[in-house]
Amino acid sequence: MYVHFIASRKDMEADMPYFREILKLIEEGKHKVTRKWIEEVYAMIVEGRYDEEVRIADWKKINKAQVDALGKAEVVIVEATARSFSTGYQTCLAIQAKKPTLILTRGGSLGGTFRSSLSSDFVRNVEYETMDELDTAVRSFLQENNISTKDLRFNFFIDRKIHTYLRWASYKTGKSRSEIIRELLEREIERES
């Protein structure tokens, strides 16, 4: 499953252990992060070159990368302890795109913030104090939203040409029409990746 991780760099030195824990849990669950930016930004902050990098950054490119990563994601995890407009904005984009979204905050509620008013079937707000509480929240969210272990069903309409081809391919291969379509789609996805 593809996971997009959103966080603020505002208090990054203090937040980094929690960010790393979230990323570790994502990888342990055999999921993929859609954009890996945390360690790079953290290194810039620690080395004291972040302000210079921000000054010369190509923000169009960075924004496009974030939006693309969000679009690719199946679920979104937001560490929202450090309040920032960017984090809130990206969270709203995720909700608008109907992505299951976990909003995590440490050391106090979201009361008095824009995020505290977010209400959607796709949003789960979790306050945590300890790494164990964080682990439980992230693992639970990922497990509940992991559709890779479930077959999904949908219907679509085809024309006579496609129907004839599928009937012929099914007869020739001994596979169901659904299996044939699934294999074609999987090959196309691999080709695009």
PAMIZA-206049 format. One record per residue: x, y, z of N, C-alpha, C in turn; residue in one letter. Coordinates in steps of 0.02 Angstrom, whole numbers, plus 32768, in hexadecimal, padded with zeros to 4 digits. Layout:
PAMIZA-206049
XYZXYZXYZa;...
END
This chain:
PAMIZA-206049
802B7FC68000800080008000802D803D8000m;801980707FDB803F80AE7FD8802680DF800Dy;805580F9803480458126806C806981688061v;8044819F8067806381E18064806881FB80ACh;80A4821080BE80B18229810280BA827480FFf;809282988127809482E1812A80A882F58170i;80D58325817480EA834181B58108838681A9a;811083AA81DE812F83EC81DA817883E881EFs;81A1841181D181E8841581E481F28447821Dr;81BB8466823381BD849C826481E5848982A3k;81D6845282C381F9843A82FF821B83F782F0d;823B83F482B8825383B4829E8285839082CBm;82B083B682EA82E28394831582C0836E834Ee;828C838C836C8268836B83A3823A83348388a;8220833E834D81EF830F8331820E82D3830Cd;824D82D882FB826C82A582D18266825E82EBm;826C8250832C8263820A8343821D81F08332p;81EB821A833681A682058327819D81FB82DCy;81BA822882B481B78220826B81D781DF8256f;821281D18272823681948261820E81568276r;81EE815982AF81C5812182C6818B81148296e;816A81498280813281418251814B81228210i;8182813B81F6819E812081B881B380D781C0l;81CF80C681FA81E38081820881A680538208k;8170806A822781338042822A8115803781E4l;8119806A81BB8100806481768128802F8151i;816A80328157819580028134818F7FBC8151e;81877FB68193817E7F7481B1813F7F528198e;810C7F7A818A80CE7F5F817080D17F4F8126g;810D7F55810881187F4880C080F37F7A8094k;80EA7FB780AE80CC7FEC808781038019806Bh;80F18043803C81228070801D810E80B98028k;814080E0803A813581288042813981487FFDv;810981727FEC8107818E7FA9813A81C47F9Ct;815281E47FD2818682177FCA81B282178008r;81F182097FFF8220820880388245824A803Ak;823482738069825282B6806E826B82C580B4w;825682A080E6826482AF812C82AF82B2813Bi;82D4827F812A831B827C813B834382B38117e;833282C080D9835482F580B3834A833980D4e;830D834980E582FF838A81058320838D814Av;831C83578170833B835581B28386836181AEy;83A78341817D83F0834B817483FF83948166a;83D783B5813E83E183FC812F83DB8426816Em;83AA8415819883A0843B81D783DC84308205i;83F083F2820F842783E2823C846984028224v;8473840281E284B0841F81C684AD846B81C1e;8474848881D1846E84D181D0846784EF818Bg;845584C78159844F84E28116840784E680FEr;83D784D9812B839184D881178379851C80FDy;83888551812283718594810D838985A680C8d;83C8859780B883E385A5807583C0857B8040e;83B4853C80508392850F8021834B85278013e;8329853E804782E48557804082E485958013v;831685C0801D831A85FE7FF6832085F17FABr;834585BD7F99835185AF7F52832685767F37i;82FA855B7F6082D285207F4C82A385307F12a;829884FE7EEA826785017EB4822484E97ED1d;81FD85187EEC81C085067F10818B84E77EE3w;818B84FA7EA3815B84DA7E75816A84907E70k;81AA847F7E6B81BE84397E6581AE84137EA6k;81BC84327EDF81AF84127F20816484077F29i;813C843A7F1980F484347F2080D983FE7EF2n;80F183FC7EB580DB83C87E8580EC83837EA0k;8127837B7EBC813C833A7ED7810E83257F10a;80FC83557F3B80CF83467F73808A83327F5Aq;806E83597F2C802C834B7F11802B83087EEBv;806082FB7EC5806482BB7EA2806782807ED3d;808F82887F08809582547F3A805282487F5Da;802E827D7F6A7FEC82787F897FBC82547F5Al;7FBE82647F1A7F9282437EEA7FA081F97EE3g;7FDE81E57EEA7FF2819F7EE37FDF81767F21k;7FD881977F5A7FCD81757F997F8781577F9Ea;7F8381207FC27F4381017FD17F2A811A8015e;7F58812980427F48814580847F7A817B8095v;7F6881A580C67F9381DD80DA7F9A81DC8125v;7FD881E6813C7FE581EE818480028233818Di;7FE4825981BC7FFA829D81CA801082A18212v;804E82B6821E806582C48262805C83108269e;80298324828F8013836A82908022838C82D3a;8052837382F8806283928339807A83DA832Ft;80A883E4830080C0842882F0808D844782C1a;806B847782D88035849582B0805284BD8276r;803B84AC8239805384D181FF801C84D481CAs;801B850A81A67FEB851281707FF384DC813Bf;803184CF8128803F849E80F3802484598105s;802E844581438015840481597FC984028155t;7FA98437816C7F60843B81697F47843B8121g;7F69845F80F67F55846380B07F5A841E808Fy;7F9283FC80997F9A83BA807B7F6883888098q;7F58838F80D87F26836480F77EE2836E80D6t;7ED183AD80CA7E9183BB80A87E90839F8061c;7EC983A2803E7ECC83847FFB7EC083397FFFl;7EDC831980317ED482D1803A7E8A82C08047a;7E6B82E780717E2582DA80827DF982E78045i;7E07831D80227DE1832D7FE67DE782F57FB2q;7E2182D57FAF7E2C829D7F817E10825B7F9Da;7DF0825F7FD77DD282257FF87E0581EE8009k;7E3F820580207E7381D680367E6A81CB8081k;7E69818D80987E68818280E17EA481A68100p;7E9781CF81327ECA81FB814E7ECD81F4819At;7F0981E681B37F1581E381FB7F3A8222820Fl;7F1B8249823D7F3A828682567F518278829Di;7F92827C82A87FB1826D82E87FC882AE8309l;7FB982B6834A7FD382EE83707FED82D583B3t;802182F483CA804182E18408803F831B8439r;8030830B84778035833D84AC7FFE837184ACg;7FC2835F849A7F8A838E849D7F5B83868463g;7F2283A1846B7EEE839884387EF783CA83FFs;7ECF83C083CD7ECF83ED83937EA2842983A0l;7E85842E83DA7E57846483E97E7484A883D6g;7E4A84D183B87E60851483A47E8685168363g;7E8884DE833F7EAA84DD82FE7E7884CB82C8t;7E8C84DB828B7E6384CB82517E568480824Df;7E898458825B7E82841082567E4F83F48287r;7E43841782BE7E1383FE82EE7DCC83FE82D2s;7DC08424829D7D7D842782807D7583F78246s;7DAA83D482327DA583A681FA7D78836B820Dl;7D45836281E47D16832C81F27D0A830781B1s;7D1A82C781B07D11829F81747D1482568188s;7CF3822D81607CF881E5816B7D3E81CC815Dd;7D6681F5813B7DAA81E181287DDF81F6815Af;7DCB8218818F7DFB823481BF7DF782128202v;7E328203821D7E3681EB82627E6882178287r;7E53823882BC7E7F826082E67E9482368322n;7ED58232832E7EEF820C83677F228237838Cv;7F17823E83CD7F47825F83F87F708229841Ae;7FB18232841D7FDC8201843D800F8225846Ay;80288200849B805C821B84C8809B81F284C3e;809481B084B880CE818384BA80D881628476t;81138146846C81228121842E80F480E58427m;80E280C5845F80B5808C845C807080A18442d;805780DA8458801780F3843F801C810583F5e;8054812283E280608132839B806080F38372l;808680C08388808A8081836580458062835Bd;801E806183907FDB8043838D7FAF8068835Bt;7FB180A9835C7F8780D1832F7F9A80C682E6a;7FDB80C782D77FF280BF82927FE580788279v;7FF7804682A17FED8000828C7FA27FF3827Fr;7F79800982AD7F307FFF82A67F1680208267s;7F29805E825A7F138083821F7F29805F81DFf;7F67804B81DC7F81802981A07F5E7FE68195l;7F537FC181CA7F337F8081C57EEA7F8781ADq;7EC67FB781C97E807FC181B77E777FD98170e;7EA97FFB81557EA3801781127EC97FF080DDn;7EE67FB880F07F0D7F8F80C17EDE7F658097n;7ED57F7980597EA87F53802D7ECE7F218002i;7F107F1E800A7F377EF17FE17F277EA87FF0s;7F0B7E9B802A7EFA7E56803B7EB37E448027t;7E8F7E74800A7E497E697FF97E407E727FAEk;7E177E477F917E047E517F4B7DCB7E847F4Ad;7DCF7EB27F1C7D9B7EE47F157D747ED67ED5l;7D377EEA7ED47D0C7EDC7E9C7CF07F1D7E80r;7CEC7F207E3D7CC97F587E1E7CAE7F417DDAf;7C7F7F647DC17C607F537D807C717F897D4En;7C777F747D0F7C807FA67CD97C617F8A7C99f;7C527FB67C6C7C317FA37C2E7C657F9B7BF7f;7C5B7F697BCC7C887F5C7B947C5F7F587B54i;7C817F627B1D7C5E7F5C7ADC7C657F147AC2d;7C467F077A897C467EC47A6C7C8D7EAB7A5Cr;7CB87ED77A427CFC7EC57A307D237EAC7A6Dk;7D1F7ED07AA47D427EBB7AE17D247E7A7AFCi;7CE37E757AFA7CC17E387B127CD87DFB7AEAh;7CDB7E027AA87CF07DCB7A7D7D387DB77A8Ct;7D647DEA7A947DAA7DDC7AA47DB07DB77AE7y;7D8D7DCF7B1A7D927DB07B5C7D787D697B5Bl;7D427D5D7B377D277D197B327D597CEB7B10r;7D787D037ADA7DAA7CDC7AB67DE87CCF7AE3w;7E027D057B047E3D7CFE7B2E7E2F7CD07B6Aa;7DF47CD37B847DE17CA87BBC7DE17C5F7BA6s;7DC57C527B6D7DC27C0D7B527E097BF37B44y;7E327C1E7B267E757C0A7B127EA37BFD7B4Ek;7E9E7C287B827ECC7C247BBB7EB07BFC7BF6t;7E6E7BF37BF77E4F7BD17C307E487BFE7C6Dg;7E547C3E7C637E4D7C6F7C997E0A7C927C94k;7DF37CAB7CCC7DB47CD27CCA7DC17D157CA9s;7D8C7D347C927D937D767C737DAF7DA97CA5r;7D9C7DA37CE47DB67DD07D187E017DC87D1Fs;7E1A7D8A7D1E7E627D7E7D247E877D9D7CE9e;7E6B7D977CAE7E8C7DB37C737E907DFF7C79i;7E5A7E1E7C8C7E597E687C947E8A7E7D7CCAi;7E8A7E597D027EB77E697D397F007E657D23r;7F127E307CFE7F577E297CE67F6A7E617CB5e;7F3C7E747C8A7F497EAC7C5C7F557EED7C82l;7F2C7EF97CB47F357F367CDC7F767F347D04l;7F867EFB7D207FC57EF57D4580017F027D19e;80007EE87CDB80377EF57CAC803C7F3F7C9Cr;80037F5F7C9480037FA87C85801D7FD07CC0e;800A7FBC7CFC80237FDF7D38806E7FD67D3Di;80887F9A7D3280D07F8E7D3480F47FB87D00e;80D77FBD7CC480F67FE37C8F80F9802D7CA1r;80C680467CC380C3808D7CD880F1809C7D12e;8100806A7D3B812780777D78817080827D6As;
END
